[in-house]
Amino acid sequence: MSDTEHPKSDNKPSNFIRNIIDEDLKNNKNNGRVVTRFPPEPNGYLHIGHAKSILLNFGIAEDYDGYCNLRFDDTNPHKENIEFVEAIKKDVEWLGCHWGDKVYFSSDYFDALYDFAVQLIKKEKAYVCDLNAEAMREYRGTLTKAGKDSPFRHRTVEENLDLLARMKAGEFEDGSKVLRAKIDMASANINMRDPTLYRIRHGVVHHQTGAEWCLYPMYDFTHCISDALEGITHSICTLEFEDHRPLYDWFLDTLETEHHPQQIEFSRLNLEHTVTSKRKLTALVNNGHVEGWDDPRLPTIAGLRRRGCTPAALREFIKRIGVTKSDNVIEMAVLEGCMRDDLNKNAPRRMAVLHPLKVIITNYPEDKEELLEAANHPQDESFGMRKLPFSRELYIDQEDFKEVPPKKYKRLIPNGEVRLRNSYVIRCDEVIKDSDNNVIELRCTYDADTHGKKPEGRKVKGVIHWVSAKHAIEAEIRLYDRLFNHPTPDNSKDGKEYADHINPDSLRILTHCYLEATLSEATPGDQFQFEREGYYNLDPMHQAGNKPIYNRTVTLRDAWEKIAKK
């Protein structure tokens, strides 16, 4: 494909990876093809860092008229299962990415990988080693000290072929033997010091191959060959694999594969106030610090989805942070800002009272009800209107009434007036308290002439939200916040473990909240702005008995920024 035929346009993102691809296409490298892949290991749910890789790989394939394979790196069946496979597929689809007619698995190539291992032995580039894990670490050396040859490194080709076949047949115990590449035990790159290619794993049932194999290949060996077999042109991965690139190239050069993909590394996504290590996320789930992989406090894609983050917001976030080779930590406020911007445009408005205080309108007839009109979105008429039931008994928020108000307080006070949003002006005439002197009810009067009108002869500055007590829906509200108090919990430099920084207020549950009646029509996953409260979505997974659960997606403003400035 020539440069003039290239589908890339000025409104497409630009980064160093795309610059490499542009140059490759200009030189007709790979015959003008662009083929990428997203290769997750199915040992947990995907997190926001994976979202960056998904959108990068699938986005490049789309923009360059290529294709992107979804390939599961399923070479470690001890930690993998079909639940994770299906969850990953769901996450990729939710982000709007499509892999075509086939999902790939590294296990598809187990027979071919074994044949390639045999080739390496025949080329005297691999051998069976009997060192145990501790001895292998000792022989491997350190970053400043060269390793030394295994005493089994000089086995004959025939002996190695025989031992590998017997390893495959299940004759040896776990850990008793491994197959290693024969490269250079004195290499400055420790990954080149005779890395392990195969290890024995008995007693596991693989989610794709069942009990057929007890010999499983390692990632470095599997990944590059899988790329080559699929005709991948650009193998894009995160920076921690930069030191593995010489090994990636060594395997493909030594085996003389038909295709030799180019490995390119970019910086991984590090987000403040959370962790993205799969091991640490697994520990948070298994140790009960969160409810599961889809807990809205986790940076998993499933958690973000359940919290109410939209694909559009996540795509915008990835676009804003860009693709570079420089490691950095992104502020959580950037992600929250993207969610807020998206929901501000697209979430219809509703009223919800999270901390209810009853109001009796004494001059409103007990048997009267009426429907008041309210806009579903203040800036977008296309959202239409809705009907709000109004009656004698209402709920307002406790914070919207003060007996002794602070300065500049513009809400309800004794003998003061306030407007109910989309409704009437009311006046507080009497405050009812319990035996502990807590305010439990307000007796008010309303001005029947103030619906949609200014009251004559007086100014009413405050506007508060409300719901009709008779028609309201009782709900449970979950106020999710940042999971960790420390911005970099797994690198806090204070001697504490990441779990020690868990925010005890990362979840607050409000059990007696009241929502406007129109929310009875909401379906799981629907998102709303609760006026003056924040953005919420109807939990797509759970409800509390007969009560719906609404999860707070994000506040109306960046509350953490306010805290930091105090």
Rosetta blueprint (number, residue, H / E / L):
1 M L
2 S L
3 D H
4 T H
5 E H
6 H L
7 P L
8 K L
9 S L
10 D L
11 N L
12 K L
13 P L
14 S L
15 N L
16 F H
17 I H
18 R H
19 N H
20 I H
21 I H
22 D H
23 E H
24 D H
25 L H
26 K H
27 N L
28 N L
29 K H
30 N H
31 N H
32 G H
33 R L
34 V L
35 V E
36 T E
37 R E
38 F E
39 P L
40 P L
41 E L
42 P L
43 N L
44 G L
45 Y L
46 L L
47 H E
48 I H
49 G H
50 H H
51 A H
52 K H
53 S H
54 I H
55 L H
56 L H
57 N H
58 F H
59 G H
60 I H
61 A H
62 E H
63 D H
64 Y L
65 D L
66 G L
67 Y E
68 C E
69 N E
70 L E
71 R E
72 F E
73 D L
74 D L
75 T L
76 N L
77 P L
78 H L
79 K L
80 E L
81 N L
82 I H
83 E H
84 F H
85 V H
86 E H
87 A H
88 I H
89 K H
90 K H
91 D H
92 V H
93 E H
94 W H
95 L L
96 G L
97 C L
98 H L
99 W L
100 G L
101 D L
102 K L
103 V L
104 Y E
105 F E
106 S H
107 S H
108 D H
109 Y H
110 F H
111 D H
112 A H
113 L H
114 Y H
115 D H
116 F H
117 A H
118 V H
119 Q H
120 L H
121 I H
122 K H
123 K L
124 E L
125 K L
126 A E
127 Y E
128 V E
129 C E
130 D L
131 L L
132 N L
133 A H
134 E H
135 A H
136 M H
137 R H
138 E H
139 Y H
140 R H
141 G L
142 T L
143 L L
144 T L
145 K L
146 A L
147 G L
148 K L
149 D L
150 S L
151 P L
152 F L
153 R L
154 H L
155 R L
156 T L
157 V H
158 E H
159 E H
160 N H
161 L H
162 D H
163 L H
164 L H
165 A H
166 R H
167 M H
168 K H
169 A H
170 G L
171 E L
172 F L
173 E L
174 D L
175 G L
176 S L
177 K L
178 V E
179 L E
180 R E
181 A E
182 K L
183 I L
184 D L
185 M L
186 A L
187 S L
188 A L
189 N L
190 I H
191 N H
192 M H
193 R L
194 D L
195 P L
196 T E
197 L E
198 Y E
199 R E
200 I E
201 R L
202 H L
203 G L
204 V L
205 V L
206 H E
207 H L
208 Q L
209 T L
210 G E
211 A L
212 E L
213 W L
214 C L
215 L E
216 Y E
217 P E
218 M L
219 Y H
220 D H
221 F H
222 T H
223 H H
224 C H
225 I H
226 S H
227 D H
228 A H
229 L H
230 E L
231 G L
232 I L
233 T L
234 H E
235 S E
236 I E
237 C E
238 T E
239 L H
240 E H
241 F H
242 E H
243 D H
244 H H
245 R H
246 P H
247 L H
248 Y H
249 D H
250 W H
251 F H
252 L H
253 D H
254 T H
255 L H
256 E L
257 T L
258 E L
259 H L
260 H L
261 P L
262 Q E
263 Q E
264 I E
265 E E
266 F E
267 S L
268 R L
269 L L
270 N E
271 L E
272 E L
273 H L
274 T L
275 V L
276 T L
277 S L
278 K H
279 R H
280 K H
281 L H
282 T H
283 A H
284 L H
285 V H
286 N H
287 N L
288 G L
289 H L
290 V L
291 E L
292 G L
293 W L
294 D L
295 D L
296 P L
297 R L
298 L L
299 P L
300 T E
301 I H
302 A H
303 G H
304 L H
305 R H
306 R H
307 R H
308 G L
309 C L
310 T L
311 P H
312 A H
313 A H
314 L H
315 R H
316 E H
317 F H
318 I H
319 K H
320 R H
321 I H
322 G L
323 V L
324 T L
325 K L
326 S L
327 D L
328 N L
329 V E
330 I E
331 E L
332 M H
333 A H
334 V H
335 L H
336 E H
337 G H
338 C H
339 M H
340 R H
341 D H
342 D H
343 L H
344 N H
345 K H
346 N H
347 A L
348 P L
349 R E
350 R E
351 M L
352 A E
353 V E
354 L L
355 H L
356 P E
357 L E
358 K E
359 V E
360 I E
361 I E
362 T L
363 N L
364 Y L
365 P L
366 E L
367 D L
368 K L
369 E L
370 E E
371 L E
372 L E
373 E E
374 A E
375 A E
376 N L
377 H L
378 P L
379 Q L
380 D L
381 E H
382 S H
383 F H
384 G L
385 M E
386 R E
387 K E
388 L E
389 P E
390 F E
391 S L
392 R L
393 E E
394 L E
395 Y E
396 I E
397 D E
398 Q H
399 E H
400 D H
401 F E
402 K L
403 E L
404 V L
405 P L
406 P L
407 K L
408 K L
409 Y L
410 K L
411 R L
412 L E
413 I L
414 P L
415 N L
416 G L
417 E E
418 V E
419 R E
420 L E
421 R L
422 N L
423 S L
424 Y L
425 V E
426 I E
427 R E
428 C E
429 D E
430 E E
431 V E
432 I E
433 K E
434 D L
435 S L
436 D L
437 N L
438 N L
439 V E
440 I E
441 E E
442 L E
443 R E
444 C E
445 T E
446 Y E
447 D E
448 A L
449 D L
450 T L
451 H L
452 G L
453 K L
454 K L
455 P L
456 E L
457 G L
458 R L
459 K L
460 V L
461 K L
462 G L
463 V E
464 I E
465 H L
466 W L
467 V E
468 S E
469 A L
470 K L
471 H L
472 A L
473 I E
474 E E
475 A E
476 E E
477 I E
478 R E
479 L E
480 Y E
481 D L
482 R L
483 L L
484 F E
485 N L
486 H L
487 P L
488 T L
489 P H
490 D H
491 N H
492 S L
493 K L
494 D L
495 G L
496 K L
497 E L
498 Y H
499 A H
500 D H
501 H H
502 I E
503 N L
504 P L
505 D L
506 S L
507 L E
508 R E
509 I E
510 L E
511 T E
512 H E
513 C E
514 Y E
515 L E
516 E L
517 A H
518 T H
519 L H
520 S H
521 E H
522 A L
523 T L
524 P L
525 G L
526 D L
527 Q E
528 F E
529 Q E
530 F E
531 E L
532 R L
533 E L
534 G E
535 Y E
536 Y E
537 N E
538 L E
539 D E
540 P E
541 M E
542 H E
543 Q E
544 A E
545 G L
546 N L
547 K E
548 P E
549 I E
550 Y E
551 N E
552 R E
553 T E
554 V E
555 T L
556 L L
557 R L
558 D L
559 A H
560 W H
561 E H
562 K H
563 I H
564 A H
565 K H
566 K L
